[in-house]
Structure formats: structure tokens, C-alpha cells
Amino acid sequence: MVASLRRARVAIGIVMLGLFVSGVTAFPLETELRGFVRLLHRPALVSFAMQSHLLPWFERVLQALTDANQRYPFLAYGTDWLAFAHLVLAVLFIGPFVDPVRNKWVLQFGLIACAGVLPLTFIAGPIRTIPFGWSLIDSSFGVFGCVPLVVALRQVRRLERQHL
């Protein structure tokens, strides 16, 4: 029973950490992106970054973000709310971290949310002219997010059986 609870909490902790990091890093987008573009310009990476089309894409995104922040800073308020939502969702998982059996529904909610990433990515991506490869990366958050949630739910089922 202790091992199942520990495994469930580790898996839930991974989800919480991922949501927290996603939230915190959504605030300084322009600064982060500028640093990433600088990194791609390094001699060891620039050839790969150009051949893979990463550098032109990220330079385009950085230019758009810089322009939007200079001309329309209020647009960043939308990503502030996105960041806040990630932080709130991380807090939501405190319930199953403390009592995973009673709060199993939060884990199920998380799986539904992960599944929802896929249609959003493949519908909104093309509408917003996001390159297909980037849509695959975005959709991977939903796919990989399911892994710790499934692990946690399996451990919760073990805990439920042990309580019967």
C-alpha cells in the first residue's frame, strides 16, 4: 500500500511540476525566445538550425512577438492568463497528491485534458499557420502528459482494491 501511494504521488508530482514549469515559463516569452534564438546562432548549432528550418521559424516568431509586445503590449495579457491557468491546474493536483483515492476524478480530468490537446493542436495549428512539425511537438505534451496520469490511476486502483 505504501509503495502504491508513493508511486502515485511521484507520478502526480511530475504532472504538477510540468504544469508549474509550463506556467512560469509562459510569462517571459520574448526573453526566453531571444535567448533560444541566440543559442541557435552558435557555431555548433547554426548549421543544424538552418537545415531543420528551426532558426528561420524561431526568428520569425521572435520578430512577431517583439513587434506585438512593442505595438500591442496588451496582447501578452492573453499569455499571462495562459500561464496563470497552468499554475492553477498545478494547484488542482494537490488534492490527488494528498488523497489520490478520493480525488481520482482530478486524474481522470487530467487525462481528458491531455486528450483534448490533440484536436486543438491539429485544428488550430493549421488555422494559425503553425508548421506541422511544431504541431507534433505541441501534441506530444498531451501524449506524454498521459503517462504519469495513467501510472497514478493504476496505483489508485491498487489502493482502492487494498481498501476493500
KADA-V655409 format. One line per field, one symbol per residue. ss: DSSP state (A for helix, B for strand, O for the rest). phi: phi as a letter, one per 20 degrees, with the letter a starting at -180 (. if undefined). burial: b if it has 16 or more other C-alpha atoms within 10 Angstrom, else e. A space follows every 10 residues. Layout:
ss->???
phi->???
burial->???
//
This chain:
ss->OAAAAAAAAA AAAAAAAAAA AAAAAOOOAA AAAAAAAAAA OOAAAAAAAA AOOAAAAAAA AAAAAAAAAA AOAAAAAAAA AAAAAAAAAA AAOAAAAAOO OOOAAAAAAA AAAAAAAAAA AAAAAAAOOO OAAAAAAAAA AAAAAAAAAA AAAAAAAAAA AAAO
phi->.fffffffff ffffffffff fffffefegf fffffffgff efgfdfffff femffgffff ffffffffff ecgfffgfff ffffffffff fgefgfffcf ffdggfffgg fffffffffg feefgffele ggffffffff ffffffgfff gfffffffff ffef
burial->eeebbebbbb bbbbbbebbb ebbbebbebb eebbeebeeb beeeebeebe eeebbebbbe bbeebbeeee eeeeebeebb ebbbbbbebb ebbbbbbeeb bebbebbeeb beebbebbee bbeebeeeee eeeebeebbb ebeebbbbbb bbbebbeebe eeee
//
